[in-house]
Each structure stands twice: as structure tokens, then as C-alpha cells.
């Protein structure tokens, strides 16, 4: 099967019912997307499917079809995406395990809502669990990324 991944077409040799998470990690060697719970509850495996944040552990390869998949590796080749810049600037991660999912959820939020309130952020990020409890830093970084997207330095 051919899929559009990070703005390029790639060939995947996997069963149609294989979760996208395992296609990315095991077949395409993209390790930024993490396995967390395997039940779409924690958000560690979040990627974009046609720009929307989805849990890749619950999306079968067959559902991807001609849709565009973006992983954390495809968000920006040089860490210049506003969310990545804000995450680095504000030193958001503690252990870092959940951060690719957090970043992908935040990027989808900002693409849909470039000026989110705290309530908007809390609602959009509610499905992403951070066992280290960096939620305050995550919210601050999303506000900072929104500022960067508006041209603020």
C-alpha cells in the first residue's frame, strides 16, 4: 500500500488491519510516535491525519488510504515549527515520553484555533496524559506558540 507520509509517498508492506502506530514505528522506522496505552487513551501516539490529531494506535492502515499522515518528524525538519520552538524555549519536557503526542495535539489545535483560551487548550489537550505533570508548562508553551504564529518573537 502507498501512503502519503510527511509530504512524500511511501510504500508500506503491512496487513490492512495493522495499526498506523506500528506501521510508522516498525515498518518505516519513525520512532518519534510513541506507544503508550494501545487503546487511544493516553495520546502518546498522536499524529495528524489530514491535519486532524488522531491516535495512531487505533487507526488501521486500511483507513489511511490516500489521506495525508504527518508525524512529529514531519512537522518540521529543523524544529522551526512554532510549537517545537515554544517547547524548546520554555523547556517543557521532563521525561519527554509523551511530548511528541503533546506537540502534535498542540499543533492541530493551533491550526484550527490560532488564539486559544486556557479552556480551549485544556479541552484540546485533555486526552494527552503527562505522567510527569508538565501541564502548566504545556499550556504556557501553546500560548507562546500562538504568539510565535502571530509573528511575535
C-alpha positions as CSV (number, residue, x, y, z in Angstrom):
1,X,0.0,0.0,0.0
2,X,1.2,3.5,-0.7
3,X,0.5,6.3,1.8
4,X,1.3,10.0,1.9
5,X,3.6,10.4,4.9
6,X,5.3,13.7,5.8
7,X,4.7,15.2,2.4
8,X,6.0,12.2,0.4
9,X,4.6,9.0,-0.9
10,X,5.9,5.8,0.7
11,X,5.3,2.1,0.1
12,X,4.2,0.1,3.1
13,X,4.2,-3.7,3.2
14,X,1.8,-4.4,6.1
15,X,-1.6,-6.0,6.6
16,X,-4.5,-3.6,6.2
17,X,-5.5,-4.1,9.9
18,X,-2.1,-3.1,11.2
19,X,-2.4,-0.1,13.4
20,X,-0.8,3.0,11.9
21,X,1.4,3.3,15.0
22,X,3.2,0.0,14.2
23,X,3.4,0.8,10.5
24,X,5.2,4.1,11.5
25,X,7.5,2.5,14.1
26,X,8.2,-1.0,12.8
27,X,7.8,-0.7,9.1
28,X,9.0,2.8,8.4
29,X,11.4,3.2,11.4
30,X,9.9,6.5,12.5
31,X,10.3,6.3,16.3
32,X,9.1,9.8,17.4
33,X,5.5,8.5,17.7
34,X,5.3,6.6,20.9
35,X,3.4,3.6,22.2
36,X,1.6,4.4,25.4
37,X,-1.5,2.5,26.2
38,X,-2.6,0.9,22.9
39,X,-6.2,1.9,23.5
40,X,-6.2,5.6,22.3
41,X,-6.5,6.8,25.9
42,X,-3.1,8.5,26.6
43,X,-2.2,10.5,23.5
44,X,1.4,9.4,23.2
45,X,0.8,8.0,19.7
46,X,-0.9,11.2,18.3
47,X,-0.2,12.0,14.7
48,X,-2.1,14.1,12.1
49,X,-4.4,12.5,9.6
50,X,-5.4,15.2,7.0
51,X,-4.4,17.8,9.7
52,X,-6.5,16.4,12.5
53,X,-5.0,14.9,15.6
54,X,-5.7,11.1,15.8
55,X,-4.4,8.3,18.0
56,X,-2.4,6.2,15.6
57,X,-2.7,3.1,17.8
58,X,-6.4,2.9,16.9
59,X,-6.2,3.8,13.1
60,X,-5.8,0.7,10.9
61,X,-3.6,1.1,7.8
62,X,-6.6,0.5,5.6
63,X,-8.2,3.7,7.0
64,X,-5.3,5.8,5.9
65,X,-5.9,5.3,2.1
66,X,-5.0,8.5,0.2
67,X,-5.1,10.7,3.3
68,X,-2.0,12.7,4.5
69,X,-0.2,11.4,7.6
70,X,2.1,13.8,9.5
71,X,4.3,12.6,12.3
72,X,6.4,14.7,14.7
73,X,9.3,14.1,12.4
74,X,7.3,15.7,9.5
75,X,6.1,18.7,11.5
76,X,9.4,20.5,10.7
77,X,12.7,19.1,9.6
78,X,14.6,21.7,11.5
79,X,12.5,22.2,14.7
80,X,11.3,25.6,13.4
81,X,7.6,24.9,13.8
82,X,6.1,27.4,16.3
83,X,5.1,24.6,18.7
84,X,8.6,23.0,18.6
85,X,10.2,26.4,19.1
86,X,8.0,27.1,22.1
87,X,8.5,23.7,23.6
88,X,12.3,24.2,23.4
89,X,12.2,27.8,24.6
90,X,10.1,27.0,27.6
91,X,11.9,23.7,28.4
92,X,8.5,21.9,28.5
93,X,9.6,18.2,28.7
94,X,10.6,16.5,31.8
95,X,11.0,12.8,30.9
96,X,9.8,13.6,27.3
97,X,8.0,10.3,26.6
98,X,4.6,11.9,25.9
99,X,5.9,15.0,24.2
100,X,5.6,14.1,20.6
101,X,1.9,13.4,21.1
102,X,1.5,16.6,23.1
103,X,3.3,18.6,20.3
104,X,1.1,17.0,17.6
105,X,-2.1,17.7,19.5
106,X,-1.0,21.3,20.2
107,X,-0.1,21.8,16.5
108,X,-3.5,20.6,15.4
109,X,-5.2,22.9,18.0
110,X,-3.3,25.9,16.8
111,X,-4.0,25.1,13.1
112,X,-7.7,25.2,13.9
113,X,-7.7,27.9,16.6
114,X,-4.7,30.3,16.4
115,X,-5.7,32.2,19.6
116,X,-6.9,29.5,22.1
117,X,-8.0,30.4,25.6
118,X,-6.9,28.3,28.6
119,X,-10.3,26.5,28.3
120,X,-9.7,25.8,24.6
121,X,-6.2,24.4,25.4
122,X,-7.5,22.3,28.3
123,X,-10.3,20.8,26.1
124,X,-8.0,20.1,23.1
125,X,-5.2,18.6,25.3
126,X,-7.5,16.6,27.7
127,X,-6.7,13.3,26.0
128,X,-2.9,13.7,26.3
129,X,-1.5,12.3,29.6
130,X,1.8,13.5,31.0
131,X,2.9,11.4,33.9
132,X,5.4,14.0,34.9
133,X,2.6,16.6,35.2
134,X,4.0,19.3,33.0
135,X,0.6,20.5,32.1
136,X,1.2,24.1,33.2
137,X,4.3,24.3,31.0
138,X,2.5,22.7,28.1
139,X,-0.3,25.3,28.3
140,X,2.2,28.1,28.6
141,X,4.1,26.7,25.5
142,X,0.9,26.6,23.5
143,X,0.2,30.2,24.3
144,X,3.8,31.0,23.3
145,X,3.5,29.1,20.1
146,X,0.3,31.0,19.3
147,X,2.3,34.2,19.8
148,X,5.0,33.0,17.5
149,X,2.5,32.1,14.8
150,X,1.2,35.7,15.0
151,X,4.7,36.9,14.4
152,X,5.8,37.6,17.9
153,X,9.5,37.0,18.8
